[in-house]
Amino acid sequence: MTDLPHIIQMIITRPAGLRKTKSAAYVGVSLGHFGKMVRHGLMPPPRLADGVEIWVTLELDEAVLNLPTATTDEEVTSCDAAFGVS
């Protein structure tokens, strides 16, 4: 279940960086799917803050805006191609 108060707090305060679990929630995907998107270059790699991986929210926003739009026909999108779906 989604922790709605946490998400509302995150939107209000807008942190500069997030750990992996919160980054996945921030962009609206599961943790496993977020990791796959990072590996495939659809999401940015983390930054290192004294050995701690963090994702910059501005870079996450940019990556989400650069994702392909949904299609209504049978054409294959670049996201489909990245994940081998056809």
VOTOR-488714 format. One line per 4 residues: number of its first residue (from 0); their letters; for each residue x negated, y negated, z negated of N, C-alpha, C, O. Coordinates in steps of 0.02 Angstrom, whole numbers. Atoms other than C-alpha are relative to their C-alpha. Layout:
VOTOR-488714
NUM> A> X,Y,Z,X,Y,Z,X,Y,Z,X,Y,Z  ...
***
This chain:
VOTOR-488714
0> MTDL> -42,59,0,0,0,0,-44,-62,0,-97,-63,-32  39,62,-6,-62,-175,42,3,-40,-64,56,-46,-95  4,43,59,-119,-285,-100,16,-71,22,-29,-112,31  -22,64,-27,-16,-435,-42,-25,-60,-38,-49,-107,-7
4> PHII> 27,59,36,-66,-555,-183,-74,-12,16,-96,-69,21  71,7,-17,-249,-519,-142,-7,-32,69,-49,-76,78  4,27,-67,-220,-557,43,20,-74,0,-12,-114,33  -21,70,4,-127,-718,2,-56,-42,-31,-70,-97,-7
8> QMII> 56,35,31,-269,-770,-114,-58,-9,49,-89,-62,51  54,4,-48,-395,-731,23,13,-53,53,-32,-90,72  -19,50,-50,-301,-839,149,-8,-70,-29,-32,-115,5  3,66,32,-291,-984,27,-72,-22,-10,-89,-80,3
12> TRPA> 68,19,17,-474,-981,-25,-49,8,58,-100,-27,59  41,-13,-60,-550,-918,140,-75,4,-16,-111,-45,-6  71,-7,16,-718,-850,83,-43,-2,62,-19,13,117  47,3,-56,-870,-873,194,-20,70,23,-32,81,82
16> GLRK> 19,-68,-17,-912,-688,188,39,51,-40,63,36,-95  -39,-53,32,-829,-524,144,-39,66,5,-77,77,52  27,-68,-4,-885,-347,103,41,40,51,92,15,76  -29,-38,-55,-837,-209,225,74,15,-9,113,5,38
20> TKSA> -70,-17,11,-672,-154,146,45,-61,10,98,-56,42  -40,61,-6,-607,-333,135,-3,-27,71,45,-58,94  5,22,-70,-671,-371,311,50,39,43,83,10,87  -48,-41,-38,-567,-227,380,71,-25,-12,110,-33,35
24> AYVG> -67,26,17,-413,-291,288,11,-69,31,65,-85,54  -4,68,-27,-450,-468,347,19,0,74,59,-41,96  -16,-3,-71,-443,-417,531,60,45,14,83,49,71  -62,-38,-7,-296,-299,500,-7,71,24,39,99,54
28> VSLG> 9,-70,-20,-370,-127,531,-24,41,-60,-43,13,-111  24,-43,54,-416,23,425,-76,-4,-5,-109,-27,41  72,1,11,-590,39,353,-37,42,52,-88,21,79  32,-44,-50,-632,184,469,1,-31,70,-49,-27,106
32> HFGK> -5,31,-66,-570,91,623,-46,-60,4,-76,-73,56  45,58,0,-667,-64,572,-72,22,12,-108,-9,51  67,-25,-10,-827,37,561,-13,20,72,-66,8,100  5,-19,-70,-794,108,734,-6,-62,45,-45,-63,92
36> MVRH> 2,61,-40,-763,-67,803,-69,-35,-6,-93,-64,42  67,29,9,-928,-128,728,-51,40,42,-92,10,77  46,-42,-39,-1022,20,805,6,-11,75,-44,-6,111  -12,10,-72,-944,-16,975,-8,-73,21,2,-89,79
40> GLMP> 13,70,-18,-984,-202,967,61,-43,5,57,-100,27  -61,40,-2,-803,-260,954,5,-46,-60,40,-97,-57  5,42,60,-836,-331,780,-74,-13,-11,-116,28,8  71,17,11,-997,-417,727,-32,46,-52,2,75,-94
44> PPRL> 35,-37,52,-1130,-328,627,-2,-40,-65,8,-101,-64  3,37,64,-1148,-372,443,-64,-41,-6,-113,-28,29  60,38,20,-1270,-499,373,-23,32,-65,16,65,-100  27,-26,63,-1383,-450,229,-11,-56,-49,-47,-104,-35
48> ADGV> 8,48,55,-1370,-549,68,-35,36,-56,-2,66,-99  40,-34,50,-1511,-482,-39,16,74,-3,24,103,-57  -14,-71,-5,-1474,-306,22,73,19,2,90,77,11  -73,-12,-1,-1284,-323,16,27,-19,69,16,-75,93
52> EIWV> -30,15,-66,-1192,-311,183,63,-42,-9,108,-24,-46  -60,43,-1,-1068,-452,211,14,-19,73,-31,-26,114  -22,23,-65,-968,-504,363,23,-72,-6,60,-89,-52  -17,71,0,-950,-690,402,71,-7,29,84,16,85
56> TLEL> -70,4,-21,-765,-733,415,7,-38,66,50,-21,107  -4,36,-64,-794,-858,556,-18,45,59,12,40,112  18,-48,-53,-879,-720,658,55,52,10,68,73,66  -57,-46,-6,-735,-602,619,57,-32,39,87,0,82
60> DEAV> -53,36,-37,-611,-733,679,-15,-3,74,29,10,115  19,4,-70,-708,-756,841,6,68,34,30,72,91  -5,-67,-28,-718,-568,869,73,20,13,88,49,65  -71,-15,-9,-530,-549,845,28,-38,59,66,-11,99
64> LNLP> -24,40,-57,-496,-690,967,-26,25,67,5,13,118  29,-26,-62,-608,-604,1095,24,70,17,6,97,70  -28,-66,-16,-515,-438,1085,49,-7,59,80,-60,67  -46,4,-57,-413,-398,1241,73,-5,-25,90,20,-78
68> TATT> -71,4,16,-229,-439,1240,34,66,18,10,103,60  -38,-61,-14,-101,-299,1240,29,-5,70,48,-59,93  -29,-2,-67,-39,-245,1410,66,38,-3,77,79,-47  -65,-34,-2,135,-188,1456,3,54,53,51,92,55
72> DEEV> 0,-52,-52,87,-79,1603,-52,54,-17,-77,56,-73  44,-57,12,-25,73,1621,-74,-15,11,-114,31,10  70,14,-12,-188,-20,1654,-42,13,-62,-17,7,-119  46,-14,55,-338,24,1547,-33,-66,-21,-59,-103,22
76> TSCD> 31,61,25,-400,-118,1437,-73,13,-18,-94,71,-22  71,-9,18,-582,-149,1390,-5,35,-67,-53,72,-79  0,-34,65,-539,-90,1213,10,75,11,-22,116,-21  -10,-71,-17,-472,73,1286,-63,31,26,-82,86,7
80> AAFG> 62,-25,-30,-631,93,1386,-53,9,-54,-91,58,-52  51,-3,53,-739,59,1232,10,62,-43,-39,92,-66  -14,-57,41,-652,198,1136,13,64,40,31,116,11  -8,-59,-42,-639,317,1284,72,22,8,85,81,21
84> VS> -71,-16,-8,-448,309,1293,20,-17,71,4,-71,96  -24,16,-67,-370,321,1464,66,32,13,94,24,67
***
